């Protein structure tokens, strides 16, 4: 047994222990679905970031950087990171006040309409099952590297581990294991980064080496990145930049209102925990993700032209850093994949049981049992799709996030801030966003239709969502229940009015500003200005 495999197996044992430890504390569906609504800042921040990162960040996104699009994803992540703060302030804290257990339940309660609840749940299940598929695929690839077993065997192994403790412990286990995973992959990456940079001459020489390296991908260091890596060959510079902006908006909306991001706020101890956690997640998205992307392009100077760019960090773990450090990195990548898989499986399982399937539960224990059975069924479906190998990690991940963003953006933010949006308007906006995006995406992928810039499939879905929200609202009447519910959502609870809490919130905000300035200075003086010959 290699040190790499031993490290990953040890981490599996740790997660199983934490999951089963948390599972013993699950007494009812409130514990199972929303962890008793008592999670502190560290656990919410950990689960927020861990569930977003997944294997896509370590494999899909780093592979995209390696082939020439680091500038594209830096721009994208700037928008994505801001979505945490926007989501917490303009949606998440109001969602928490609803005291609902799932996001679809919130839509049904807010608009006093079960049709809205079921529709939101169907969209959630489709989107998150696709995301879960990407996580299983990524962890399976890594296990294959470590064990040499067949692809199918590795997929089943990865599936078994995260399904076992999620099935038993629910949200209590999810946030605990995800936070442990978050600490492992963040710590491992910061430890490994200096070794990778030094192997190609040091961080200070990275820019110069890439500029002088004939194997550096076209457009890697330019503000627009490699245009061919966005909409394909022949893409203009403007379209390449718009691609990054479009998906930046997608991820901004996704982390702001998606069930696996905003939904974690429902577990927070209070609204201040939600706000502070979002600030931490925002900073980590900018700093940590930026670090992994720099690690990926540093490998270009060591091993250019890799056949499978998705494995760039895995290759560096085996061939560049010391074995023990490499083991930590591979364990971290596995943790990133498992953490997201835990989140998606739990959210989908909860929603199917509570929001789609109509069951007359005998009591809370019966509902808990059914929830676990449904979760197992969803996991089996995701495993079967992963074995069929339906697509690449980044492609599946971005498809899933775009589907949620196009479908829920208008109804999500509108449920809090619109005084006129009706149940029909919200429902029609979800239908239109969902169908509009799918039709446009199919036309682009299978029909060869060129849909770029402001006519990207995401924007087409968003336009349709806005139009049908207006039509649905104009052709229906706002009920008194909807008016009263929204009005009550904007009443600040007495428990949230402590001055000391707001003082602590401002500290997090000030730190976020300082981190933003530091990143800006680094990008200016370490990249943009010297690359353009200004200094």
C-alpha positions in Angstrom: 0.0 0.0 0.0 1.4 3.4 -1.0 1.5 6.4 1.4 -1.0 8.2 -0.9 -3.6 5.4 -0.7 -3.0 5.1 3.1 -3.6 8.8 3.6 -6.9 8.7 1.7 -8.1 5.6 3.5 -7.3 7.1 6.8 -9.3 10.2 5.9 -12.2 8.0 4.9 -12.1 6.4 8.3 -12.1 9.8 9.9 -15.1 11.0 8.0 -17.0 7.8 8.8 -16.2 8.3 12.5 -17.4 11.9 12.4 -20.5 11.0 10.4 -21.6 8.2 12.7 -20.7 10.3 15.8 -23.0 13.0 14.5 -25.7 10.5 13.5 -26.1 9.4 17.1 -27.2 12.9 18.0 -30.0 12.9 15.3 -33.3 12.7 17.2 -35.7 14.1 14.7 -36.1 15.6 11.2 -35.1 19.0 12.4 -31.7 17.6 13.4 -31.5 15.5 10.2 -32.5 18.3 7.8 -31.1 21.5 9.4 -28.8 20.4 12.1 -31.0 21.8 14.9 -30.5 25.4 13.5 -27.6 25.9 15.9 -24.4 25.7 13.8 -21.6 28.2 14.6 -19.7 30.3 12.1 -16.8 27.9 11.5 -19.2 25.0 10.6 -21.3 27.1 8.3 -18.3 28.7 6.6 -16.7 25.2 6.3 -19.8 23.7 4.7 -20.4 26.7 2.4 -16.9 26.6 0.9 -16.5 22.8 0.9 -19.8 22.2 -0.9 -18.9 24.7 -3.6 -15.3 23.7 -4.2 -15.7 19.9 -5.0 -13.4 18.1 -7.4 -14.4 20.6 -10.1 -12.1 23.2 -8.5 -9.1 20.9 -8.2 -9.6 19.1 -11.5 -12.1 20.8 -13.9 -11.1 24.4 -13.2 -7.4 23.8 -12.8 -7.4 21.9 -16.1 -9.1 24.9 -17.7 -6.4 27.2 -16.3 -3.7 24.8 -17.5 -5.0 25.0 -21.1 -5.0 28.8 -21.1 -8.0 30.3 -19.2 -6.7 31.4 -15.8 -7.7 35.0 -16.4 -11.2 33.9 -17.4 -11.7 32.1 -14.2 -10.1 34.9 -12.0 -12.7 37.3 -13.4 -15.4 34.6 -12.9 -14.4 34.0 -9.3 -14.5 37.7 -8.5 -18.2 37.7 -9.3 -18.7 34.3 -7.7 -17.2 35.4 -4.4 -19.4 38.5 -4.2 -22.4 36.2 -4.5 -21.8 34.9 -1.0 -22.2 38.3 0.6 -25.0 39.4 -1.7 -26.8 36.1 -1.1 -26.5 36.3 2.7 -27.6 40.0 2.9 -30.4 40.0 0.3 -31.7 36.4 0.5 -30.2 34.1 3.0 -31.0 35.8 6.3 -34.7 36.2 5.2 -34.7 32.5 4.2 -33.5 31.6 7.7 -36.4 33.6 9.2 -38.9 31.4 7.4 -37.8 28.5 9.6 -38.4 26.1 6.7 -36.4 22.8 6.4 -35.9 22.9 2.6 -35.7 25.5 -0.1 -38.7 24.2 -2.0 -40.7 24.3 1.2 -39.7 28.0 1.5 -41.1 28.7 -2.0 -44.3 26.9 -1.2 -44.8 28.6 2.1 -43.8 32.1 0.8 -46.2 32.0 -2.1 -48.8 29.8 -0.2 -48.8 27.4 -3.1 -47.9 23.7 -3.2 -47.3 23.8 -7.0 -44.4 26.2 -6.5 -43.0 23.9 -3.9 -43.1 20.8 -6.1 -41.7 22.6 -9.1 -38.8 24.1 -7.2 -38.1 20.6 -5.8 -38.1 19.0 -9.3 -35.6 21.6 -10.5 -33.5 21.1 -7.4 -33.4 17.3 -7.9 -32.4 17.5 -11.6 -29.7 20.1 -11.0 -28.2 18.6 -7.9 -28.2 15.0 -9.2 -26.1 16.3 -12.1 -23.8 18.0 -9.6 -23.6 14.8 -7.6 -22.7 13.0 -10.7 -19.7 15.3 -11.3 -18.5 14.7 -7.7 -18.7 10.9 -8.0 -16.8 11.1 -11.3 -14.1 13.2 -9.9 -13.5 11.1 -6.8 -13.6 8.0 -8.9 -10.9 9.3 -11.1 -8.7 10.0 -8.1 -9.3 6.6 -6.6 -8.4 5.0 -9.9 -5.1 6.9 -9.8 -4.4 5.7 -6.2 -5.5 2.1 -6.5 -5.2 1.0 -10.1 -8.6 -0.6 -9.9 -11.2 -0.4 -12.7 -13.1 2.8 -13.2 -16.4 1.2 -12.1 -14.9 -0.3 -8.9 -13.5 3.1 -7.9 -16.9 4.9 -8.6 -18.6 2.3 -6.4 -16.0 2.7 -3.6 -16.3 6.5 -3.6 -20.1 6.3 -3.7 -20.2 3.9 -0.8 -18.1 6.0 1.6 -20.0 9.3 1.2 -23.4 7.6 1.0 -22.8 5.6 4.2 -22.3 8.5 6.7 -24.6 10.9 4.9 -27.4 8.3 4.9 -27.1 7.9 8.7 -26.3 11.4 10.0 -28.0 13.8 7.6 -27.1 17.5 8.0 -25.5 17.1 11.4 -22.9 14.8 9.9 -22.7 16.7 6.7 -21.6 20.0 8.2 -19.2 18.3 10.6 -17.5 16.2 8.0 -17.5 19.0 5.4 -15.7 21.3 7.8 -13.1 18.6 8.5 -12.7 18.2 4.7 -12.5 21.9 4.2 -9.6 22.2 6.7 -7.8 19.3 5.0 -7.9 20.5 1.4 -7.2 24.2 2.3 -4.3 23.3 4.6 -2.8 20.7 2.1 -2.9 23.2 -0.8 -1.2 26.0 1.2 1.6 23.5 2.2 2.1 22.2 -1.3 2.0 25.5 -3.2 5.6 26.6 -2.4 7.0 23.2 -3.6 5.3 23.5 -6.9 6.3 27.2 -7.4 9.9 26.5 -6.4 10.1 23.5 -8.8 9.8 26.0 -11.7 12.0 28.7 -10.2 9.9 30.3 -7.5 6.7 32.3 -7.4 8.6 35.5 -8.4 9.8 33.9 -11.6 6.4 32.3 -12.6 5.3 35.2 -14.9 8.7 35.5 -16.6 9.0 31.8 -17.1 5.6 31.6 -18.7 6.3 34.5 -20.9 9.4 32.9 -22.2 8.0 29.4 -22.4 7.1 28.4 -26.0 4.7 25.8 -24.6 2.6 28.4 -22.8 -1.0 28.2 -24.2 -2.2 31.0 -26.4 -3.7 33.9 -24.4 -2.9 32.4 -21.0 -1.6 35.7 -19.5 -3.8 38.1 -21.5 -6.9 39.6 -19.9 -9.2 37.6 -22.1 -7.5 34.2 -21.7 -7.6 31.6 -24.5 -10.7 32.4 -26.6 -10.9 28.8 -27.9 -11.4 27.6 -24.3 -14.7 29.4 -24.0 -17.1 29.1 -26.9 -14.6 27.0 -29.1 -12.4 27.8 -32.0 -13.0 31.1 -33.8 -14.3 32.8 -30.6 -13.6 36.6 -30.5 -11.9 38.3 -27.7 -15.1 40.1 -26.7 -17.0 36.8 -26.6 -14.3 35.2 -24.5 -14.6 38.0 -21.9 -18.4 37.8 -22.0 -18.2 34.1 -21.4 -16.3 34.7 -18.2 -18.8 37.4 -17.2 -21.8 35.3 -18.0 -20.6 32.4 -15.9 -19.4 34.8 -13.2 -23.0 36.0 -12.9 -24.2 32.4 -13.0 -22.0 31.5 -10.0 -22.9 34.7 -8.2 -26.6 33.8 -8.4 -25.8 30.1 -7.6 -23.9 30.8 -4.4 -26.5 33.4 -3.5 -29.7 31.4 -3.8 -28.9 27.8 -4.6 -30.1 25.1 -2.2 -26.6 23.8 -1.4 -25.3 27.3 -0.6 -28.1 29.6 0.6 -29.8 26.5 2.1 -26.9 26.0 4.5 -27.9 29.3 6.1 -31.0 27.6 7.5 -28.6 25.6 9.8 -26.9 28.8 11.2 -27.2 29.7 14.9 -28.4 33.2 13.9 -28.3 35.7 11.0 -25.0 37.1 12.1 -23.4 33.7 11.7 -24.8 33.5 8.2 -23.3 36.9 7.3 -19.9 36.2 8.9 -19.7 32.8 7.2 -20.4 34.4 3.8 -17.6 36.8 4.3 -15.2 34.0 5.0 -16.4 32.0 2.0 -16.0 35.1 -0.2 -12.4 35.5 0.9 -11.6 31.9 0.4 -13.1 31.8 -3.1 -10.7 34.6 -4.1 -7.6 33.7 -2.3 -7.6 29.9 -2.1 -9.0 29.3 -5.6 -6.5 31.8 -7.0 -3.7 29.9 -5.3 -4.8 26.5 -6.9 -5.0 28.2 -10.3 -1.5 29.5 -10.0 -0.3 26.1 -9.0 -1.9 24.7 -12.1 -0.2 27.1 -14.5 3.1 26.7 -12.7 3.0 23.0 -13.9 3.2 24.3 -17.5 6.8 25.2 -16.9 7.5 21.7 -15.5 5.3 19.4 -17.6 3.7 21.2 -20.6 1.2 19.6 -22.9 -0.5 17.0 -20.6 -2.9 14.8 -22.4 -5.5 15.1 -19.6 -5.3 18.6 -18.1 -7.9 17.6 -15.4 -5.1 15.6 -13.7 -2.6 18.5 -13.4 -2.7 18.8 -9.6 -2.8 15.1 -9.2 0.3 14.8 -11.4 2.1 17.5 -9.3 1.2 15.6 -6.1 2.9 12.5 -7.4 5.9 14.1 -9.2 6.7 17.5 -7.8 6.1 17.7 -4.0 7.5 15.4 -1.3 5.5 12.2 -0.9 3.9 13.2 2.5 2.8 16.5 1.1 1.5 14.8 -2.0 -0.5 12.5 0.1 -2.0 15.5 1.9 -3.0 17.1 -1.4 -4.6 14.0 -2.8 -6.4 13.5 0.5 -7.6 17.1 0.1 -8.8 16.6 -3.4 -10.7 13.6 -2.3 -12.1 15.6 0.6 -13.3 18.3 -1.7 -15.2 15.8 -3.9 -16.7 14.0 -0.9 -17.7 17.2 0.8 -19.8 18.3 -2.1 -21.2 14.9 -2.7 -22.4 14.8 0.9 -24.1 18.1 0.5 -25.9 17.3 -2.8 -27.0 13.9 -1.7 -28.4 15.2 1.6 -30.2 18.1 0.0 -31.7 16.0 -2.8 -32.8 13.3 -0.4 -34.5 15.8 1.9 -36.3 17.5 -0.9 -37.7 14.3 -2.5 -39.1 13.2 0.8 -40.5 16.5 2.0 -41.4 18.4 -1.2 -42.2 15.9 -4.1 -43.4 12.6 -2.7 -46.7 13.0 -0.8 -46.6 10.5 2.1 -48.8 10.5 5.2 -46.1 9.9 7.8 -47.2 8.2 11.0 -44.7 10.3 13.1 -41.4 12.1 12.9 -39.4 8.8 13.2 -41.3 7.4 10.2 -40.4 10.5 8.2 -36.8 10.1 9.2 -36.7 6.5 8.1 -38.3 7.3 4.7 -35.9 10.2 4.3 -32.9 7.9 4.6 -34.4 5.3 2.2 -35.1 8.0 -0.4 -31.5 9.3 0.0 -30.2 5.9 -0.7 -32.3 5.6 -3.8 -31.1 9.0 -5.1 -27.5 7.9 -4.5 -28.0 4.7 -6.5 -29.4 6.7 -9.5 -26.4 9.1 -9.4 -24.0 6.1 -9.3 -25.6 4.5 -12.3 -25.3 7.8 -14.3 -21.7 8.1 -13.2 -20.9 4.6 -14.5 -22.4 5.6 -17.9 -19.8 8.4 -18.1 -22.1 11.1 -19.5 -19.6 14.0 -19.5 -16.6 15.9 -18.2 -16.5 17.2 -14.6 -16.5 21.0 -15.4 -19.1 20.6 -18.1 -21.5 18.8 -15.8 -20.9 21.1 -12.9 -21.4 24.3 -14.8 -24.5 22.9 -16.5 -26.0 22.1 -13.0 -25.2 25.5 -11.6 -26.6 27.4 -14.7 -29.8 25.4 -14.5 -30.5 26.5 -10.9 -29.4 30.1 -11.6 -31.7 30.5 -14.6 -34.6 28.9 -12.9 -34.5 30.4 -9.4 -32.9 33.8 -9.8 -36.1 35.9 -10.3 -38.3 33.9 -7.9 -35.6 33.7 -5.3 -34.7 37.4 -5.0 -38.2 38.4 -6.0 -39.7 36.4 -3.1 -37.9 38.8 -0.7 -37.8 42.1 -2.5 -40.8 42.2 -4.9 -44.1 43.5 -3.4 -46.1 42.4 -6.5 -44.7 39.0 -7.5 -47.5 36.4 -7.2 -47.5 32.7 -6.8 -48.3 32.2 -10.5 -45.6 34.7 -11.5 -43.0 32.9 -9.4 -44.0 29.5 -10.7 -44.1 30.6 -14.4 -40.7 32.3 -14.0 -39.2 29.0 -12.7 -40.8 27.1 -15.6 -39.6 29.6 -18.2 -36.1 29.8 -16.8 -35.7 26.0 -16.7 -37.2 25.3 -20.1 -35.6 28.4 -21.7 -32.1 27.4 -20.6 -32.5 23.7 -21.6 -33.9 24.5 -25.0 -31.2 27.1 -25.7 -28.5 24.8 -24.4 -29.7 21.9 -26.6 -29.8 24.2 -29.6 -26.2 25.3 -29.0 -24.8 21.8 -28.3 -26.9 19.6 -30.6 -28.2 22.0 -33.2 -25.0 24.0 -33.8 -26.7 27.3 -33.1 -24.2 30.0 -32.1 -25.4 31.4 -28.8 -22.8 33.7 -27.2 -22.5 36.9 -25.1 -25.8 38.3 -24.1 -27.5 35.4 -25.9 -25.7 32.7 -23.9 -28.2 30.0 -23.0 -28.1 31.2 -19.4 -29.2 34.7 -20.4 -31.9 33.3 -22.6 -33.3 31.4 -19.7 -33.0 34.5 -17.5 -34.9 36.7 -20.0 -37.6 34.1 -20.3 -37.9 33.9 -16.5 -38.3 37.7 -16.2 -40.9 37.9 -19.0 -43.0 35.1 -17.6 -42.7 36.4 -14.1 -44.3 39.6 -15.3 -47.0 37.8 -17.4 -47.8 35.5 -14.5 -48.0 38.3 -12.0 -50.2 40.5 -14.3 -52.7 37.7 -14.8 -53.1 36.7 -11.2 -54.0 38.3 -7.9 -51.7 38.7 -4.9 -53.3 36.9 -1.9 -53.4 38.4 1.6 -51.4 35.4 2.9 -48.5 36.2 0.5 -48.6 39.9 1.5 -48.5 39.2 5.2 -45.8 36.5 4.9 -43.5 38.8 3.0 -44.1 41.6 5.4 -43.3 39.4 8.4 -40.0 38.3 6.7 -38.8 41.9 6.9 -39.4 42.1 10.6 -36.0 41.8 12.4 -36.2 39.4 15.3 -35.4 40.8 18.7 -32.6 38.2 19.2 -30.8 39.6 16.2 -30.6 43.2 17.5 -27.6 42.9 19.8 -25.1 45.7 19.2 -22.1 43.5 19.9 -23.1 41.2 17.1 -23.1 44.0 14.5 -19.7 45.2 15.8 -18.3 41.7 15.1 -20.0 41.7 11.7 -18.2 44.9 10.7 -14.8 43.3 11.7 -15.4 40.6 9.1 -16.4 43.2 6.5 -13.3 45.2 7.2 -11.0 42.1 6.9 -12.7 41.3 3.6 -11.9 44.8 2.3 -8.2 44.4 3.3 -8.0 41.0 1.6 -9.6 42.4 -1.5 -7.0 45.2 -1.6 -4.1 42.8 -1.1 -5.4 40.6 -4.0 -5.7 43.6 -6.3 -2.2 44.8 -5.5 -0.8 41.3 -6.1 -2.6 41.0 -9.5 -1.5 44.5 -10.6 2.2 44.4 -9.6 2.8 40.7 -9.9 1.0 40.2 -13.2 -0.8 42.9 -15.2 1.8 45.8 -15.0 4.9 43.7 -15.6 3.3 41.6 -18.3 2.3 44.7 -20.2 5.8 46.3 -19.8 4.6 49.1 -17.6 7.0 48.2 -14.7 
